[in-house]
Amino acid sequence: QVQLLESGGGLVQPGESLRLSCEASGRAFSTMTMAWFRQTPGNEREFVALVSYDGATVEYVDSVKGRFTISRDNAKNAVYLQMDNVEPEDTAVYYCAGGWYPFYISALLRDFASWGQGTQVTVSS
C-alpha cells in the first residue's frame, strides 16, 4: 500500500476547469493502477477514472468522457485529474485510490487498497 494525499479541490463555476493532484509515498506506486472516485452525501463512492501502472490504459465513467483526463507521472509518484467544462453534477468529494494488485487493471472499488483523505470539488454559479 501507499500513502496518498490529494490537492486541488475548490469552488468553480460551470464550464470552468480544475486540476486535482494526488501525491503518493511508497515504492509500489509505479506498479499500481491508480484511480479517482467521487462521493456525494448519502451515496456510494463512484468510479470516475483510472490509469494503468504504465499510463497505457485509461478508463472513464460515461458522464465525464470528453471532459476529464487522468494522467500519471511515475517519476514524481503522482496522478492527476484534469477536469474541464465542469458541471454542477460533478460536485463531490474526490478520492485518489491505489490498486491492491500490481499491474492489475480494475475499476471496482473493492480492488483498491489505498485511499486519500478526499478533496472537495464544488461546481456552482
DSSP file (Angstrom, degrees, kcal/mol; ACC not computed):
  #  RESIDUE AA STRUCTURE BP1 BP2  ACC     N-H-->O    O-->H-N    N-H-->O    O-->H-N    TCO  KAPPA ALPHA  PHI   PSI    X-CA   Y-CA   Z-CA
    1    1 A Q              0   0    0      0, 0.0     2,-0.3     0, 0.0    27,-0.2   0.000 360.0 360.0 360.0 161.3    0.0    0.0    0.0
    2    2 A V        -     0   0    0     26,-0.1     2,-0.4    24,-0.1    24,-0.2  -0.896 360.0-111.8-129.2 161.1    0.9    3.6   -0.4
    3    3 A Q  E     -A   25   0A   0     22,-1.3    22,-2.1    -2,-0.3     2,-0.4  -0.810  35.5-160.3 -92.0 134.6    0.0    6.8    1.4
    4    4 A L  E     -A   24   0A   0    111,-0.4     2,-0.4    -2,-0.4   113,-0.4  -0.937  12.9-173.9-123.2 139.7   -2.0    9.2   -0.8
    5    5 A L  E     -A   23   0A   0     18,-1.9    18,-2.5    -2,-0.4     2,-0.2  -0.959  10.6-158.1-136.0 116.1   -2.6   12.9   -0.5
    6    6 A E  E     +A   22   0A   0     -2,-0.4     2,-0.3    16,-0.2    16,-0.2  -0.547  16.0 166.9 -89.9 156.1   -5.0   14.8   -2.8
    7    7 A S  E     +A   21   0A   0     14,-2.2    14,-2.8    -2,-0.2   112,-0.1  -0.969  41.1  68.3-154.9 166.2   -5.0   18.5   -3.5
    8    8 A G        +     0   0    0     -2,-0.3    11,-0.3     1,-0.3    14,-0.1   0.358  60.0 134.3 106.1  -5.4   -6.5   21.0   -5.9
    9    9 A G        +     0   0    0     12,-0.1     2,-0.3     9,-0.1    -1,-0.3  -0.179  22.3 116.6 -70.1 169.8  -10.2   20.9   -5.0
   10   10 A G  E     -d  121   0B   0    110,-0.8   112,-2.8   109,-0.1     2,-0.5  -0.989  62.2 -47.0 163.2-165.8  -12.2   24.1   -4.6
   11   11 A L  E     +d  122   0B   0     -2,-0.3     2,-0.3   110,-0.2   112,-0.2  -0.875  54.4 165.6-102.7 124.7  -15.2   26.1   -5.8
   12   12 A V  E     -d  123   0B   0    110,-2.8   112,-2.5    -2,-0.5     3,-0.1  -0.929  32.9-114.9-134.7 160.3  -15.5   26.6   -9.6
   13   13 A Q    >   -     0   0    0     -2,-0.3     3,-2.1   110,-0.2    73,-0.2  -0.608  48.3 -81.3 -91.8 155.2  -18.2   27.8  -11.9
   14   14 A P  T 3  S+     0   0    0      0, 0.0    73,-0.2     0, 0.0    -1,-0.1  -0.267 117.9  25.3 -53.9 137.6  -19.9   25.6  -14.5
   15   15 A G  T 3  S+     0   0    0     71,-2.8    70,-0.6     1,-0.3    72,-0.1   0.258  99.3 112.6  90.3 -12.1  -17.8   25.4  -17.6
   16   16 A E    <   -     0   0    0     -3,-2.1    70,-2.3    70,-0.2    -1,-0.3  -0.223  62.4-115.4 -85.9-179.8  -14.5   26.2  -15.9
   17   17 A S        -     0   0    0     67,-0.2     2,-0.3    68,-0.2    67,-0.2  -0.825  24.8-179.8-120.1 156.9  -11.6   23.9  -15.3
   18   18 A L  E     - B   0  83A   0     65,-2.5    65,-3.5    -2,-0.3     2,-0.5  -0.984  14.5-148.7-152.0 144.3   -9.9   22.4  -12.3
   19   19 A R  E     - B   0  82A   0     -2,-0.3     2,-0.3   -11,-0.3    63,-0.2  -0.968   9.7-160.3-122.5 120.4   -6.9   20.1  -11.8
   20   20 A L  E     - B   0  81A   0     61,-2.7    61,-2.4    -2,-0.5     2,-0.3  -0.755   8.3-162.9 -94.5 143.2   -6.7   17.6   -9.0
   21   21 A S  E     -AB   7  80A   0    -14,-2.8   -14,-2.2    -2,-0.3     2,-0.4  -0.931   8.0-166.5-124.7 151.1   -3.4   16.1   -7.9
   22   22 A C  E     -AB   6  79A   0     57,-1.9    57,-2.1    -2,-0.3     2,-0.4  -0.966   6.2-161.4-138.2 119.3   -2.5   13.1   -5.8
   23   23 A E  E     -AB   5  78A   0    -18,-2.5   -18,-1.9    -2,-0.4     2,-0.4  -0.852  10.6-159.5-103.2 137.0    0.9   12.5   -4.4
   24   24 A A  E     -A    4   0A   0     53,-2.9     2,-0.4    -2,-0.4   -20,-0.2  -0.878   8.8-154.9-118.2 145.8    1.9    9.0   -3.3
   25   25 A S  E     +A    3   0A   0    -22,-2.1   -22,-1.3    -2,-0.4     2,-0.1  -0.953  54.2  65.9-114.8 140.1    4.6    7.8   -1.0
   26   26 A G  S >  S-     0   0    0     -2,-0.4     3,-1.0   -24,-0.2   -24,-0.1  -0.244  78.4-104.3 124.5 145.1    5.9    4.3   -1.4
   27   27 A R  G >  S+     0   0    0      1,-0.2     3,-0.5     2,-0.1    -1,-0.1   0.635 108.1  70.6 -76.3 -13.6    7.9    2.3   -3.9
   28   28 A A  G >   +     0   0    0    -27,-0.2     3,-2.0     1,-0.2     4,-0.5   0.545  68.7  96.8 -81.4  -5.1    4.9    0.4   -5.2
   29   29 A F  G X  S+     0   0    0     -3,-1.0     3,-1.8     1,-0.3    -1,-0.2   0.878  76.9  56.7 -54.4 -44.7    3.4    3.3   -6.9
   30   30 A S  G <  S+     0   0    0     -3,-0.5    -1,-0.3     1,-0.3    -2,-0.1   0.578 108.4  48.4 -69.4  -8.3    4.8    2.5  -10.4
   31   31 A T  G <  S+     0   0    0     -3,-2.0    72,-3.4    -4,-0.1     2,-0.4   0.424  96.6  94.7-104.3  -1.3    3.2   -0.9  -10.3
   32   32 A M  S <  S-     0   0    0     -3,-1.8     2,-0.3    -4,-0.5    73,-0.1  -0.734  72.2-128.2-102.9 136.7   -0.3    0.2   -9.3
   33   33 A T        -     0   0    0     68,-0.4    66,-2.6    71,-0.4     2,-0.4  -0.637  34.3-154.8 -66.2 135.3   -3.4    1.1  -11.2
   34   34 A M  E     +FE  51  98B   0     17,-2.4    17,-2.8    -2,-0.3     2,-0.3  -0.898  16.8 174.1-117.7 148.4   -4.5    4.5   -9.9
   35   35 A A  E     -FE  50  97B   0     62,-2.4    62,-2.5    -2,-0.4     2,-0.4  -0.952  27.7-131.8-147.6 163.5   -7.9    5.9  -10.0
   36   36 A W  E     +FE  49  96B   0     13,-2.8    12,-2.5    -2,-0.3    13,-1.7  -0.985  24.8 178.8-117.6 133.1  -10.2    8.7   -8.9
   37   37 A F  E     -FE  47  95B   0     58,-2.6    58,-3.0    -2,-0.4     2,-0.3  -0.816   9.9-155.2-119.8 165.3  -13.5    8.1   -7.3
   38   38 A R  E     -FE  46  94B   0      8,-2.5     8,-3.7    -2,-0.3     2,-0.4  -0.983   5.4-166.2-142.5 156.7  -16.1   10.6   -6.0
   39   39 A Q  E     - E   0  93B   0     54,-2.0    54,-2.6    -2,-0.3     6,-0.1  -0.998   5.2-163.9-146.7 137.5  -18.8   10.6   -3.4
   40   40 A T    >   -     0   0    0     -2,-0.4     3,-2.2     4,-0.3    52,-0.1  -0.839  48.7 -73.7-114.5 157.9  -21.8   12.8   -2.6
   41   41 A P  T 3  S+     0   0    0      0, 0.0     3,-0.1     0, 0.0    -1,-0.1  -0.219 118.2   9.7 -55.0 130.8  -23.7   12.7    0.7
   42   42 A G  T 3  S+     0   0    0      1,-0.3     2,-0.3    -3,-0.0    -3,-0.0   0.456 111.4  99.6  82.2   1.2  -25.9    9.7    1.1
   43   43 A N  S <  S-     0   0    0     -3,-2.2    -1,-0.3     1,-0.0     2,-0.1  -0.807  75.4-103.0-119.8 160.3  -24.5    8.0   -2.0
   44   44 A E        -     0   0    0     -2,-0.3    -4,-0.3     1,-0.1     2,-0.2  -0.380  49.7 -87.6 -75.1 157.5  -21.9    5.3   -2.6
   45   45 A R        -     0   0    0     -6,-0.1     2,-0.4    -2,-0.1    -6,-0.2  -0.496  49.6-148.0 -67.2 132.1  -18.5    6.1   -3.8
   46   46 A E  E     -F   38   0B   0     -8,-3.7    -8,-2.5    -2,-0.2     2,-0.2  -0.859  11.5-118.5-112.3 135.4  -18.5    6.3   -7.6
   47   47 A F  E     +F   37   0B   0     -2,-0.4   -10,-0.2   -10,-0.2     3,-0.1  -0.483  34.5 168.7 -66.7 137.2  -15.7    5.4  -10.0
   48   48 A V  E     -     0   0B   0    -12,-2.5    13,-2.4     1,-0.4     2,-0.3   0.725  56.9 -23.2-114.5 -52.6  -14.6    8.4  -12.2
   49   49 A A  E     -FG  36  60B   0    -13,-1.7   -13,-2.8    11,-0.2    -1,-0.4  -0.990  49.9-161.8-161.7 152.9  -11.4    7.4  -14.0
   50   50 A L  E     -FG  35  59B   0      9,-2.0     9,-1.7    -2,-0.3     2,-0.4  -0.970   3.8-160.3-138.1 157.9   -8.4    5.1  -13.8
   51   51 A V  E     -FG  34  58B   0    -17,-2.8   -17,-2.4    -2,-0.3     7,-0.2  -0.998  25.9-120.4-135.9 134.4   -4.9    4.9  -15.3
   52   52 A S    >   -     0   0    0      5,-2.7     3,-1.7    -2,-0.4   -20,-0.1  -0.151  37.7 -94.1 -69.3 168.5   -2.9    1.7  -15.6
   53   53 A Y  T 3  S+     0   0    0      1,-0.3   -21,-0.2   -22,-0.2    -1,-0.1   0.795 127.0  37.2 -54.6 -32.5    0.5    1.4  -13.9
   54   54 A D  T 3  S-     0   0    0    -23,-0.1    -1,-0.3    49,-0.1    18,-0.1   0.356 110.4-115.6-104.2   4.7    2.3    2.4  -17.2
   55   55 A G  S <  S+     0   0    0     -3,-1.7    -2,-0.1     2,-0.2    17,-0.1   0.467  85.7 114.2  78.9   0.3   -0.2    5.0  -18.3
   56   56 A A  S    S+     0   0    0      1,-0.1     2,-0.5    -5,-0.1    -1,-0.1   0.774  70.2  50.0 -77.9 -25.9   -1.1    3.0  -21.4
   57   57 A T        +     0   0    0      2,-0.0    -5,-2.7     0, 0.0     2,-0.4  -0.951  61.8 173.4-119.3 130.1   -4.7    2.3  -20.4
   58   58 A V  E     -G   51   0B   0     -2,-0.5     2,-0.3    -7,-0.2    -7,-0.2  -0.979   5.7-173.2-130.6 147.5   -7.3    4.8  -19.2
   59   59 A E  E     -G   50   0B   0     -9,-1.7    -9,-2.0    -2,-0.4     2,-0.3  -0.979   2.4-169.9-137.9 151.1  -10.9    4.4  -18.4
   60   60 A Y  E     -G   49   0B   0     -2,-0.3   -11,-0.2   -11,-0.2     2,-0.2  -0.975  30.1-108.4-138.9 150.7  -13.7    6.8  -17.6
   61   61 A V    >>  -     0   0    0    -13,-2.4     3,-1.9    -2,-0.3     4,-0.8  -0.556  42.7-113.0 -70.3 148.0  -17.2    6.8  -16.4
   62   62 A D  G >4 S+     0   0    0      1,-0.3     3,-0.8    -2,-0.2    -1,-0.1   0.828 111.2  64.4 -56.3 -35.6  -19.5    7.8  -19.2
   63   63 A S  G 34 S+     0   0    0      1,-0.2    -1,-0.3     3,-0.0   -15,-0.0   0.657 109.9  37.0 -68.1 -14.9  -20.6   11.1  -17.6
   64   64 A V  G X> S+     0   0    0     -3,-1.9     3,-2.3   -16,-0.2     4,-2.3   0.451  82.0 126.5-115.1  -2.9  -17.1   12.5  -17.7
   65   65 A K  T << S+     0   0    0     -3,-0.8     4,-0.1    -4,-0.8    -3,-0.0  -0.328  81.0  16.2 -59.4 133.8  -15.8   11.2  -21.0
   66   66 A G  T 34 S+     0   0    0      2,-0.4    -1,-0.3     1,-0.1     3,-0.1   0.306 126.1  59.3  85.7  -9.6  -14.5   14.0  -23.2
   67   67 A R  T <4 S+     0   0    0     -3,-2.3    17,-2.3     1,-0.2     2,-0.3   0.691  97.4  52.5-117.9 -35.0  -14.3   16.4  -20.2
   68   68 A F  E  <  -C   83   0A   0     -4,-2.3    -2,-0.4    15,-0.2     2,-0.4  -0.799  59.1-166.1-108.2 147.8  -11.9   14.8  -17.7
   69   69 A T  E     -C   82   0A   0     13,-2.4    13,-3.1    -2,-0.3     2,-0.4  -0.986   4.5-159.0-134.4 124.8   -8.4   13.5  -18.3
   70   70 A I  E     +C   81   0A   0     -2,-0.4     2,-0.3    11,-0.2    11,-0.2  -0.811  21.1 161.1-100.2 143.1   -6.5   11.3  -16.0
   71   71 A S  E     -C   80   0A   0      9,-1.7     9,-3.1    -2,-0.4     2,-0.3  -0.959  19.3-152.3-151.4 167.1   -2.7   11.0  -16.2
   72   72 A R  E     -C   79   0A   0     -2,-0.3     2,-0.4     7,-0.3     7,-0.2  -0.977  10.9-155.1-143.7 156.9    0.2   10.0  -14.1
   73   73 A D  E >>> -C   78   0A   0      5,-2.8     5,-1.9    -2,-0.3     3,-1.0  -0.891   7.9-172.4-131.3 100.2    3.9   10.7  -13.6
   74   74 A N  T 345S+     0   0    0     -2,-0.4     3,-0.4     1,-0.3   -44,-0.1   0.774  84.8  61.9 -68.6 -24.7    5.7    7.8  -12.1
   75   75 A A  T 345S+     0   0    0      1,-0.2    -1,-0.3    -3,-0.1   -45,-0.0   0.792 114.3  34.9 -68.6 -26.3    8.9    9.8  -11.7
   76   76 A K  T <45S-     0   0    0     -3,-1.0   -52,-0.3     2,-0.2    -1,-0.2   0.358 106.3-124.2-106.6   3.0    7.0   12.1   -9.4
   77   77 A N  T  <5 +     0   0    0     -4,-0.5   -53,-2.9    -3,-0.4     2,-0.3   0.944  68.9 131.0  52.0  50.0    4.8    9.4   -7.8
   78   78 A A  E   < -BC  23  73A   0     -5,-1.9    -5,-2.8   -55,-0.2     2,-0.3  -0.968  44.0-165.6-138.2 149.7    1.8   11.5   -8.8
   79   79 A V  E     -BC  22  72A   0    -57,-2.1   -57,-1.9    -2,-0.3     2,-0.3  -0.977  15.4-160.9-131.3 147.5   -1.6   11.1  -10.5
   80   80 A Y  E     -BC  21  71A   0     -9,-3.1    -9,-1.7    -2,-0.3     2,-0.4  -0.882  15.5-156.5-130.0 155.0   -3.7   13.9  -11.9
   81   81 A L  E     -BC  20  70A   0    -61,-2.4   -61,-2.7    -2,-0.3     2,-0.6  -0.903  11.8-160.7-132.6 106.5   -7.3   14.5  -12.9
   82   82 A Q  E     -BC  19  69A   0    -13,-3.1   -13,-2.4    -2,-0.4     2,-0.6  -0.777   9.8-164.1 -85.8 119.8   -7.8   17.4  -15.3
   83   83 A M  E     +BC  18  68A   0    -65,-3.5   -65,-2.5    -2,-0.6     2,-0.3  -0.920  11.3 177.7-112.1 111.0  -11.4   18.5  -15.1
   84   84 A D        +     0   0    0    -17,-2.3   -67,-0.2    -2,-0.6   -68,-0.1  -0.798  61.9  11.7-111.9 154.3  -12.7   20.6  -18.0
   85   85 A N  S    S-     0   0    0    -70,-0.6    -1,-0.2    -2,-0.3   -68,-0.2   0.920  86.8-160.5  49.0  51.4  -16.1   22.0  -18.7
   86   86 A V        -     0   0    0    -70,-2.3   -71,-2.8    -3,-0.3   -70,-0.2  -0.214   6.3-152.7 -67.2 155.1  -17.2   21.1  -15.2
   87   87 A E    >   -     0   0    0    -73,-0.2     3,-2.4   -72,-0.1     4,-0.2  -0.858  30.5-108.2-124.4 157.5  -20.9   20.7  -14.4
   88   88 A P  G >  S+     0   0    0      0, 0.0     3,-1.7     0, 0.0    35,-0.3   0.826 117.9  65.5 -54.8 -30.6  -22.9   21.1  -11.2
   89   89 A E  G 3  S+     0   0    0      1,-0.3    -3,-0.0     3,-0.0     0, 0.0   0.621  88.2  68.6 -69.0 -11.2  -23.3   17.3  -11.2
   90   90 A D  G <  S+     0   0    0     -3,-2.4    -1,-0.3     2,-0.0     2,-0.2   0.536  70.3 120.5 -82.2  -6.5  -19.5   17.0  -10.7
   91   91 A T    <   +     0   0    0     -3,-1.7     2,-0.3    -4,-0.2    31,-0.2  -0.421  41.8 104.3 -61.4 123.6  -19.8   18.4   -7.2
   92   92 A A  E    S- H   0 121B   0     29,-2.0    29,-2.8    -2,-0.2     2,-0.6  -0.968  77.0 -79.3-178.4 171.3  -18.5   15.8   -4.8
   93   93 A V  E     -EH  39 120B   0    -54,-2.6   -54,-2.0    -2,-0.3     2,-0.4  -0.874  48.7-146.6 -88.4 127.1  -15.6   14.8   -2.6
   94   94 A Y  E     -EH  38 119B   0     25,-3.0    25,-2.0    -2,-0.6     2,-0.4  -0.831  12.9-163.7-102.3 132.4  -13.0   13.3   -4.9
   95   95 A Y  E     -E   37   0B   0    -58,-3.0   -58,-2.6    -2,-0.4     2,-0.4  -0.933  12.8-142.1-118.7 136.1  -10.7   10.5   -3.7
   96   96 A C  E     -E   36   0B   0     -2,-0.4    20,-2.1   -60,-0.2     2,-0.4  -0.752  26.6-169.9 -88.5 142.1   -7.5    9.2   -5.1
   97   97 A A  E     -EI  35 115B   0    -62,-2.5   -62,-2.4    -2,-0.4     2,-0.4  -0.992  16.4-151.3-140.9 144.7   -7.1    5.4   -4.9
   98   98 A G  E     -EI  34 114B   0     16,-2.3    15,-2.0    -2,-0.4    16,-1.8  -0.936  29.3-111.8-116.1 138.5   -4.3    2.9   -5.5
   99   99 A G  E     - I   0 112B   0    -66,-2.6    13,-0.3    -2,-0.4   -68,-0.1  -0.208  11.3-134.4 -71.2 156.0   -5.0   -0.7   -6.6
  100  100 A W  S    S+     0   0    0     11,-2.6    12,-0.1     1,-0.1    -1,-0.1   0.935  86.0  52.1 -68.1 -49.8   -4.4   -3.8   -4.5
  101  101 A Y  S >  S-     0   0    0     10,-0.4     3,-1.7     3,-0.1   -68,-0.4  -0.769  90.2-108.6-106.6 131.7   -2.6   -5.9   -7.0
  102  102 A P  T 3  S-     0   0    0      0, 0.0   -70,-0.2     0, 0.0     3,-0.1  -0.285  99.3  -3.8 -56.0 132.4    0.4   -5.0   -9.0
  103  103 A F  T 3  S+     0   0    0    -72,-3.4     2,-0.4     1,-0.2   -71,-0.1   0.400  97.2 134.1  69.9  -1.1   -0.3   -4.4  -12.7
  104  104 A Y    <   -     0   0    0     -3,-1.7     2,-0.6   -73,-0.2   -71,-0.4  -0.679  44.9-149.9 -85.8 130.6   -4.0   -5.5  -12.3
  105  105 A I        +     0   0    0     -2,-0.4     2,-0.3    -3,-0.1   -53,-0.1  -0.888  32.8 142.4-106.5 120.3   -6.5   -3.1  -14.0
  106  106 A S        -     0   0    0     -2,-0.6    -2,-0.0     5,-0.1    -7,-0.0  -0.987  41.1-157.2-154.7 145.6   -9.9   -2.8  -12.4
  107  107 A A        +     0   0    0     -2,-0.3     2,-0.3   -57,-0.1   -60,-0.1   0.309  60.6 116.9-102.7   5.1  -12.5   -0.1  -11.8
  108  108 A L    >   -     0   0    0      1,-0.1     3,-1.7     3,-0.1     4,-0.1  -0.577  66.9-135.7 -80.8 135.7  -14.1   -1.9   -8.9
  109  109 A L  G >  S+     0   0    0     -2,-0.3     3,-1.7     1,-0.3    -1,-0.1   0.860 103.0  60.9 -56.3 -38.5  -14.0   -0.2   -5.6
  110  110 A R  G 3  S+     0   0    0      1,-0.3    -1,-0.3   -11,-0.0    -2,-0.0   0.671  94.6  64.3 -67.0 -15.3  -13.1   -3.4   -3.8
  111  111 A D  G <  S+     0   0    0     -3,-1.7   -11,-2.6   -11,-0.1     2,-0.5   0.293  86.9  86.0 -91.5  10.9   -9.9   -3.7   -5.9
  112  112 A F  E <   +I   99   0B   0     -3,-1.7   -13,-0.3   -13,-0.3     3,-0.1  -0.953  46.6 174.1-116.3 129.4   -8.4   -0.6   -4.4
  113  113 A A  E     +     0   0B   0    -15,-2.0     2,-0.4    -2,-0.5   -14,-0.2   0.748  61.2  60.0-103.3 -30.5   -6.4   -0.7   -1.2
  114  114 A S  E     -I   98   0B   0    -16,-1.8   -16,-2.3  -111,-0.1     2,-0.4  -0.867  61.0-179.0-111.3 135.5   -5.0    2.7   -0.7
  115  115 A W  E     -I   97   0B   0     -2,-0.4  -111,-0.4   -18,-0.2   -18,-0.2  -0.982  19.2-136.6-134.8 142.4   -7.2    5.9   -0.3
  116  116 A G        -     0   0    0    -20,-2.1  -111,-0.2    -2,-0.4     3,-0.1  -0.252  35.6-103.8 -81.5-179.1   -6.5    9.5    0.2
  117  117 A Q        -     0   0    0   -113,-0.4   -22,-0.1     1,-0.1  -112,-0.1   0.614  63.6-113.7 -84.7 -12.6   -8.5   11.7    2.6
  118  118 A G        -     0   0    0    -22,-0.1     2,-0.4     1,-0.1   -23,-0.2   0.119  18.3-127.6  96.1 149.4  -10.5   13.3   -0.2
  119  119 A T  E     - H   0  94B   0    -25,-2.0   -25,-3.0  -112,-0.1     2,-0.3  -0.999  23.2-121.9-135.7 134.3  -10.8   16.8   -1.7
  120  120 A Q  E     - H   0  93B   0     -2,-0.4  -110,-0.8   -27,-0.2     2,-0.5  -0.571  22.9-171.4 -81.4 131.0  -14.0   18.7   -2.1
  121  121 A V  E     -dH  10  92B   0    -29,-2.8   -29,-2.0    -2,-0.3     2,-0.5  -0.990   4.6-175.3-119.0 123.6  -15.0   20.0   -5.6
  122  122 A T  E     -d   11   0B   0   -112,-2.8  -110,-2.8    -2,-0.5     2,-0.6  -0.979   8.0-167.0-122.8 123.3  -18.0   22.3   -5.7
  123  123 A V  E     +d   12   0B   0     -2,-0.5     2,-0.3   -35,-0.3  -110,-0.2  -0.930  32.3 134.9-111.2 111.9  -19.3   23.5   -9.1
  124  124 A S              0   0    0   -112,-2.5    -2,-0.1    -2,-0.6   -37,-0.0  -0.993 360.0 360.0-157.7 145.1  -21.7   26.3   -8.6
  125  125 A S              0   0    0     -2,-0.3  -112,-0.1  -112,-0.2    -1,-0.1   0.417 360.0 360.0 -93.6 360.0  -22.5   29.7  -10.2
